[in-house]
Amino acid sequence: MDYSRKAERITPSITLAITTKAKELIEKGNDVVSFGVGEPDFNTPKHIIDAAVKAMEEGKTKYTPTPGIIELRKAVCDKLKKDNELIYSPNQIVVSTGAKQSLANAFMAILNPGDEVLVAEAYWVSYPELIRLADGIPVIVKTKAEDNYKFTLESLNKFISNKTKAIIINSPNNPTGTIYSKEELKIIAKFAKEKELIIISDEIYEKLIYDGEEHISIASLSEDSYNRTIVINGLSKAYAMTGWRIGYAAANMDIIKLISSIQSHMTSNANSIAQYAAVAALNGSDRELNKMVVEFQNRRDYMLDRISKIEGLSCIKPSGAFYVMINIENFLNTKFNNKEINNSVDFSQVLLEEEMVAVVPGAGFGIDMYVRLSYATSMEQIKAGLDRIESFLNKIRK
């Protein structure tokens, strides 16, 4: 039987594969420390849960307009104006089943077969596959450690072609946690204008920022960047609402109409109950969010200090999100119990099997000499996991 060749070319998410394997081991009674999860370990704030219950009790459990309920789209517009100095009308917003669907919609709306999209290495694991599903070609732009794996004008000029249609920015970045400065964004915006590129700006981690750093949306820099940018965001990370699946896209009317049309046939509206909860999230207090950010920074600081004391390890200091990328280059091309460790996948598999610690291989993000650890887990788990990693590395040295 001949199935879809496009589907067969798609590689499963390494992040989800590691998390699934860790859960299987836990279900079998193993004491696993998982650094793989990409979601806050805090529960959704109570006022958001209460809003969902109230919506159900009031019978707000029916289909909604494809782009989302008007109350939520207005709340998104208010948020974008307050936080990002961006002025959108509700009919420029489409609410989707998570920011991942918002991204998929965006790629399907703008790409034709063979169109190229510039993606910085390191990248979130799903970007290349979502681009391929939309018949586009992901062009991985080689970046440098000294540039914190961010786009530079030099790197962009090396990979631009007459087939380049778009560029995707993720700030704060998953997996590195790095943030684009205003000056860096101006360079990218100017480049996009000169090359007539569409900008997709993934801003899902914008609320999770440390050390007084500032998030700036590239769409806010000029009228031109506003018109050529699709802003992608959602409530999963900032409001501990990963399972509620609410994301959104904001763009010019031509693009947003296409996105809405695509979604009307793919999924129709996002979950109605979750939409009403999202209104409460956006219009309510950020007290719980602020407490969560403080805790994340405490965990990050502990991890950075602890990693610095483990011989042979180094890491990228994250300014946002909740991940640390650890450089394991000194421990590659080795063996442990006759198991070869030649790359980040080998390292992650052996670490999980031998020490019951789950990390995500950097290969999935395009930087194979790293593994990703999430600090969206308890300090107790972080301490135990890093102790096990140090023990594992000491065994490899022997």
C-alpha positions in Angstrom: 0.0 0.0 0.0 1.3 3.4 -1.0 0.8 6.1 1.7 1.6 9.8 1.9 5.3 10.3 1.1 5.0 13.7 2.8 3.8 12.1 6.0 6.5 9.4 5.8 9.2 12.0 5.6 8.1 13.6 8.9 10.2 12.7 11.9 8.4 12.3 15.3 9.1 14.9 18.0 12.2 14.0 20.0 10.9 15.9 22.9 7.7 14.0 23.1 9.5 10.7 22.5 11.8 11.2 25.5 8.9 12.4 27.7 6.8 9.3 26.7 9.7 6.9 27.4 10.2 8.6 30.8 6.5 8.2 31.6 6.6 4.5 30.7 9.4 3.9 33.1 7.6 5.8 35.8 4.5 3.7 35.3 6.7 0.6 35.8 7.7 1.9 39.2 11.1 3.4 38.3 12.3 6.6 40.1 12.7 8.8 37.0 13.8 12.5 37.1 12.4 14.1 33.9 14.0 17.2 32.5 12.2 16.7 29.2 8.8 18.4 29.9 8.1 21.7 28.2 5.4 22.9 30.5 5.1 24.6 33.9 4.8 22.3 36.8 2.3 24.8 38.4 -1.4 24.3 38.2 -3.5 26.7 36.3 -4.5 29.6 38.5 -7.8 29.2 40.3 -9.6 32.2 38.8 -9.0 30.7 35.3 -10.3 27.3 36.4 -13.4 29.0 38.0 -14.1 30.8 34.7 -14.1 27.5 32.9 -16.5 25.9 35.4 -18.8 29.0 35.1 -18.8 28.7 31.3 -19.8 25.1 31.5 -22.6 25.8 34.0 -23.9 28.6 31.7 -24.0 26.2 28.7 -21.1 27.9 26.9 -20.1 24.5 25.5 -21.2 24.9 21.9 -19.4 25.7 18.6 -18.0 29.3 18.4 -16.9 31.3 15.4 -13.8 29.8 13.8 -11.5 32.7 14.8 -12.7 32.5 18.4 -15.3 34.2 20.7 -15.3 38.0 20.3 -14.5 38.5 24.1 -11.3 36.5 23.7 -10.2 38.3 20.5 -10.8 41.6 22.2 -8.8 40.5 25.2 -5.9 39.4 22.9 -6.0 42.9 21.2 -5.9 44.6 24.6 -2.9 42.4 25.6 -1.0 43.1 22.4 -1.6 46.9 22.8 -0.6 46.9 26.5 2.4 44.5 26.4 3.7 45.0 22.8 2.5 48.4 21.6 0.7 46.6 18.7 -2.7 47.8 17.5 -4.9 45.1 16.1 -8.7 44.8 15.6 -10.5 41.6 16.7 -10.9 40.6 13.1 -7.1 40.4 12.8 -6.9 37.7 15.4 -7.5 33.9 15.0 -7.6 31.7 18.1 -6.4 28.2 17.6 -5.8 24.9 19.4 -2.5 25.9 20.8 0.3 28.1 19.3 1.4 25.0 17.4 -1.7 25.0 15.3 -1.3 28.8 14.9 2.1 28.1 13.4 0.8 25.4 11.2 -2.0 27.6 10.0 0.5 30.4 9.2 2.8 28.2 7.2 -0.1 26.8 5.2 -1.4 30.3 4.6 1.9 31.7 3.1 3.8 28.8 1.5 3.6 27.3 -1.9 5.5 24.2 -2.9 9.3 24.9 -2.9 9.1 28.1 -0.9 11.9 28.4 1.6 11.8 29.5 5.2 14.9 30.6 7.1 15.2 28.9 10.5 18.0 29.7 12.9 20.0 26.8 14.4 19.1 26.1 17.3 15.4 25.8 16.5 12.3 24.3 18.2 11.9 20.7 16.9 8.6 21.2 15.2 9.5 24.2 12.9 11.1 22.2 10.1 8.3 19.6 10.1 5.5 22.1 10.1 7.2 23.9 7.2 7.5 20.6 5.3 3.8 19.7 6.0 2.9 23.0 4.3 5.0 22.0 1.2 7.8 24.5 2.1 11.5 23.9 2.6 13.1 24.7 5.9 16.5 26.2 5.4 18.6 25.8 8.5 20.8 28.9 9.0 24.0 27.9 10.6 24.7 30.1 13.6 27.5 30.5 16.1 27.8 29.8 19.8 29.4 33.3 20.2 26.2 34.7 18.8 24.1 32.6 21.2 22.8 30.7 18.1 20.9 33.7 16.9 20.5 35.1 13.4 23.1 37.7 12.3 23.1 39.6 9.0 26.1 37.7 7.9 24.4 34.3 8.5 21.2 35.4 6.8 23.0 36.6 3.7 24.7 33.2 3.4 21.4 31.3 3.2 19.0 33.7 1.4 17.9 32.6 -2.1 15.4 33.6 -4.7 13.1 31.0 -3.2 13.1 32.4 0.3 9.6 33.3 1.3 9.8 33.8 5.1 11.9 33.9 8.2 10.9 32.7 11.7 12.0 34.3 14.9 11.6 32.7 18.3 12.3 35.1 21.2 12.8 34.0 23.9 14.1 30.9 22.2 13.3 27.3 22.8 15.8 25.6 23.4 18.5 28.2 24.3 16.5 30.7 26.2 18.2 33.6 24.4 16.4 36.8 23.6 16.8 39.1 20.5 17.6 42.7 21.4 15.9 45.6 19.8 19.0 46.4 17.7 19.2 42.7 16.5 15.5 42.8 15.6 16.0 46.1 13.6 18.6 44.3 11.5 16.3 41.4 10.8 13.4 43.7 10.0 15.5 45.7 7.6 16.7 42.5 6.0 13.1 41.2 5.6 12.0 44.4 4.0 14.9 44.5 1.5 14.3 40.8 0.6 10.5 41.0 0.7 10.1 38.3 3.3 7.2 37.4 5.6 8.2 37.3 9.3 6.8 34.8 11.6 7.4 35.8 15.2 6.9 33.1 17.8 6.5 34.9 21.1 5.1 32.1 23.3 7.7 32.6 26.1 7.6 36.4 26.2 6.3 36.5 29.8 9.1 34.2 31.1 12.1 36.5 31.2 14.8 37.1 33.8 17.5 39.5 34.8 15.5 42.6 33.8 15.7 41.7 30.1 12.9 43.0 27.8 10.8 41.3 25.2 10.2 43.3 22.1 7.9 42.2 19.3 9.5 42.7 15.9 6.1 43.7 14.6 6.2 46.9 16.8 9.4 48.3 15.2 7.8 49.9 12.1 4.7 50.0 9.9 6.5 47.8 7.4 7.5 45.2 10.0 3.9 45.3 11.4 2.5 44.5 7.9 4.8 41.7 7.1 4.8 39.9 10.5 2.6 37.1 11.8 2.7 37.3 15.6 2.2 33.9 17.2 1.5 33.5 20.9 -0.6 31.6 23.4 -1.5 31.0 27.0 0.2 27.7 27.6 3.5 28.8 29.1 2.6 32.1 30.9 -0.6 30.9 32.5 0.3 27.2 33.1 -2.5 26.3 30.6 -0.6 23.8 28.3 -3.5 21.3 28.3 -6.1 23.9 27.6 -4.7 24.3 24.1 -5.2 28.0 23.4 -2.9 29.9 21.0 -3.5 32.8 18.6 -2.1 34.5 15.5 -2.3 38.2 14.7 -1.6 39.5 11.2 -2.7 41.7 8.4 -6.1 41.1 7.0 -5.0 39.3 3.9 -3.1 36.7 5.8 -5.5 36.3 8.7 -8.4 35.6 6.3 -6.4 32.8 4.8 -5.6 31.4 8.3 -9.2 31.6 9.3 -10.3 29.8 6.2 -7.7 27.0 6.7 -8.8 26.5 10.3 -12.5 26.4 9.4 -11.8 23.2 7.5 -9.1 21.7 9.8 -10.5 22.0 13.3 -13.1 24.8 13.3 -13.0 26.6 16.6 -10.7 26.0 19.5 -12.3 24.5 22.7 -15.1 26.8 23.7 -14.7 26.3 27.5 -10.9 26.9 27.2 -11.6 30.1 25.3 -13.7 31.5 28.2 -11.0 30.5 30.6 -8.5 32.3 28.4 -10.5 35.5 28.7 -10.2 35.3 32.5 -6.4 34.7 32.2 -5.8 37.7 30.0 -8.1 40.1 31.8 -7.1 38.9 35.3 -4.3 39.4 37.7 -0.7 38.4 36.8 0.1 37.6 40.5 0.4 33.9 40.0 2.4 34.4 36.8 4.8 36.7 38.6 5.3 34.2 41.4 6.0 31.5 38.8 8.6 33.6 37.1 10.4 34.3 40.4 10.5 30.5 41.1 11.7 29.7 37.6 14.6 32.2 38.0 15.6 30.7 41.3 15.7 27.3 39.7 17.6 28.6 36.7 20.2 30.3 39.0 20.7 27.1 41.0 21.1 25.0 37.8 23.6 27.4 36.3 25.7 27.4 39.5 25.5 23.6 39.9 26.4 22.9 36.2 29.4 25.3 36.5 30.8 23.0 39.3 30.6 19.8 37.2 33.9 19.2 35.5 33.7 19.1 31.7 30.3 20.7 31.4 29.3 24.2 30.2 26.0 25.7 29.2 24.2 28.5 27.5 22.8 31.0 30.0 19.1 31.4 29.3 17.5 34.9 29.6 14.0 33.5 29.1 11.8 30.4 28.8 12.6 27.5 31.2 15.4 25.5 29.5 19.1 25.1 29.9 21.2 23.8 27.0 24.2 21.8 28.4 27.3 21.2 26.3 28.2 17.5 26.5 31.0 17.7 23.8 33.6 16.5 26.3 31.7 13.3 26.9 31.0 12.2 23.3 32.8 9.5 21.4 33.0 7.5 24.6 31.6 4.2 25.9 29.6 3.2 29.0 29.0 -0.4 29.8 29.9 -1.2 26.2 27.3 1.3 24.9 28.7 3.9 22.5 28.0 7.5 23.2 28.7 9.3 19.9 26.0 12.0 19.9 23.3 13.6 22.0 20.8 10.9 21.2 23.2 8.2 22.5 24.0 10.3 25.5 20.3 10.8 26.4 19.4 7.1 25.9 22.2 5.8 28.0 21.6 8.4 30.7 17.9 7.4 30.9 18.7 3.7 31.0 21.5 3.9 33.5 20.5 6.8 35.8 16.8 7.2 35.2 17.3 10.9 34.1 15.4 12.1 31.0 16.9 14.9 29.0 16.2 16.0 25.4 18.9 15.4 22.7 20.2 18.6 21.1 20.1 16.8 17.8 16.4 17.6 17.6 17.2 21.3 17.8 20.0 21.2 15.3 22.9 21.4 17.8 24.0 17.8 18.5 26.7 18.6 21.1 24.0 19.7 23.6 21.2 18.3 25.6 18.2 20.3 26.9 17.1 20.3 30.5 13.9 21.9 31.6 13.7 23.6 34.9 9.9 23.5 34.9 10.1 20.9 37.6 10.6 21.0 41.4 13.9 22.1 43.0 14.0 18.7 44.6 13.9 17.0 41.2 16.5 19.4 39.8 18.9 18.6 42.6 18.4 14.9 42.4 18.7 14.9 38.6 21.9 16.9 38.5 23.4 14.7 41.2 22.7 11.7 39.0 24.1 13.4 35.9 27.3 14.2 37.7 27.5 10.6 38.9 27.0 9.4 35.3 29.7 11.7 34.0 32.2 10.5 36.6 31.5 6.9 35.5 32.2 7.8 31.9 35.5 9.4 32.9 36.6 6.2 34.4 
